[in-house]
Amino acid sequence: MTTADRIKHAIAITLIGDGVAAALHPTHGAQFWKKGPAGWRRSMRWCQRHPHATRMFAIAQACLATMWVLHHERGARSLFG
């Protein structure tokens, strides 16, 4: 396993964890990440005002990151088989 593979795996695991945490409590996550550039702060305020949409994005994030891990571990030939 290369260093690049380890970095990709760490990023995927971080995305999964962040997605699960945001799905469980979407407004808390938006409050936690509201520091930064103006565009970022606007998007975090939007997330606070729209917790259901934020939750759906978070679930999608966790699912896509999980698929990324499965794809990487099983090879490019097949995602689930």
Secondary structure, DSSP 4 states (H G I P E B T S, - for coil): --HHHHHHHHHHHHHHHHHHHHHH-HHHHHHHT--SSHHHHHHHHHHHH-HHHHHHHHHHHHHHHHHHHHHHHH-TT-S--
